[in-house]
Amino acid sequence: MKQVTVLFCDIVGSTPLTERLGPEAMRDLVAAFLQASLAEVHRYGGTAPQFTGDGFLALFGAPITYEPCKARSVGGDRHTTGAWRRR
């Protein structure tokens, strides 16, 4: 049996944030968020097969199996959050 870990990541409160920033600034913010976040997901061997507006779904352990995929996903999650907070 293959173990896969799923991570969903998005910008909390994006609707009021868009209203406050405006559409162009929000587009730039989402682009920066995705660039920083996906770099960390890929760093830990994850893939992002699905995007949803201001977020994405990441998989660890599929389609390429890495052991341990849980530890990789936690590392990817922590560093994704840290990369975004450093901006």
C-alpha positions in Angstrom: 0.0 0.0 0.0 1.3 3.4 -1.0 1.0 6.2 1.6 0.2 9.7 0.3 -0.1 12.9 2.3 -2.3 15.8 1.1 -1.8 19.4 2.0 -4.3 22.2 1.1 -2.9 25.7 1.4 -4.7 29.0 0.7 -4.8 32.7 1.9 -7.2 33.0 4.8 -9.6 35.9 4.5 -8.8 36.5 0.8 -12.2 38.0 0.0 -12.0 40.9 2.5 -8.3 41.3 1.6 -9.1 41.7 -2.1 -11.7 44.3 -1.2 -9.1 46.2 0.8 -6.2 45.8 -1.6 -7.9 45.9 -5.0 -7.8 43.3 -7.7 -4.4 44.2 -9.2 -2.6 44.2 -5.8 -4.3 40.9 -4.8 -3.2 39.3 -8.1 0.4 40.3 -7.3 0.0 39.0 -3.7 -1.4 35.6 -4.9 1.4 35.3 -7.4 4.0 35.9 -4.8 2.3 33.5 -2.3 2.2 30.7 -4.9 5.8 31.3 -6.0 7.1 31.2 -2.4 4.9 28.3 -1.3 5.4 26.1 -4.3 9.1 26.4 -4.0 8.9 24.9 -0.6 6.5 22.2 -1.6 8.9 21.2 -4.4 11.9 21.4 -2.1 10.3 18.6 0.0 9.5 16.5 -3.0 5.8 17.4 -3.3 3.8 18.2 -6.3 0.9 20.6 -6.8 -1.6 19.1 -9.2 -4.5 21.4 -8.4 -5.0 25.1 -8.0 -8.0 26.9 -6.6 -8.0 30.7 -6.9 -5.7 31.7 -4.1 -4.7 28.3 -3.0 -3.4 24.9 -4.1 -3.5 21.2 -3.2 -0.1 19.6 -2.7 0.7 15.9 -2.7 3.6 14.2 -0.9 4.3 10.6 -1.8 2.6 10.7 -5.2 3.2 10.3 -8.1 6.8 9.8 -6.8 7.1 7.8 -3.6 9.4 9.3 -1.0 9.7 8.0 2.5 8.6 9.3 4.9 6.0 11.4 3.1 4.4 12.6 6.4 7.6 14.2 7.5 8.2 15.7 4.1 4.7 17.2 4.1 5.2 18.7 7.6 8.5 20.2 6.5 6.9 21.6 3.4 4.0 23.0 5.4 6.3 24.7 8.0 8.6 26.1 5.4 5.8 27.3 3.2 4.4 29.2 6.1 7.8 30.5 7.0 8.7 31.6 3.5 5.4 33.5 3.2 5.9 35.2 6.6 9.4 36.4 5.6 8.1 38.3 2.6 
